[in-house]
Amino acid sequence: DVDAPANGHFSLWQASSPTNVTRYISTSLDGIDETDKVHISGGGHSHYNWGFTQPGLYEVTVQLRTLTNLDWLE
């Protein structure tokens, strides 16, 4: 979820070049819902760009979920 100033929109994207955007989440296109996900492998990291259309305070709620394979416990 995103709480933004009046007429404010939030976007998150990742791009390998200005013409090759590989991930895109935006409140201005279709809103943010459960289909907007970012996957990062364990032990890895990624870099993302954040964009805001109006000055002010934005509150972006992030939910973390993890999947594990605990076969080694058997």
N, C-alpha and C positions, 0 to 999 in steps of 0.2 A: 504494500500500500504506500501511497505517497500523499502527504499533506503539503500543499504548496501555496504560495501567495496567490491572490486573485489573478486569473489569466496566466498562471505559471504552469509550465510543463517541464517534465523531467525525462531525460533519455540516458540510456547506457548503451555503449557500443564498443565493438572491438574490430579493428581493421588492420590488415597487413599492408594496405596502401589506401590512398584517398578514394580509389574506385573499387576496392574490394573489402566491403564490410561483411564480416563473418557472423556477428551477433548483433541483434538490435532489439532493445526494449524501450518503449516510449509511451508516455501517457497521452500524447497528442494523436497518435494513430488509432489505436483500438483499446487504449487503457492497459492496465496491468492486471493479470489474473493468474490462475494456477498453471496456465500453459507457458508462462514466461519463466524460463529456467536457465541457469548457467551451470554447466557440469565441469568440475575440476577434479582430476585424478589425485589420489592420495600421494602426498609428497611433492605435488606439483604446485605451480603458481601461474597466474595470468595477469596481464595488464589490461585495464579497461579505461575508456574515456567516459566522463560524466558531463552532461550538458544541462543547463538550466536556462529558461527563457526570460525570467523576470528576476530582478534583485529581491532578496529577502530570505527568510528561513524556510528551508525544505526539510521535512522529516520523512526519510525513506525507511520503511520497515523491511528488514531482511530476515528471511527464515532459513535456517540451516538444517539440512537433513543429511544423514550419512547412511551408506550401505556398507556392510562388512561381510567378509567371507571368513567364517571361523572354522573352516574344515580342519585346520591344524589342531583344534582342541580334541578331536576324536582319537 
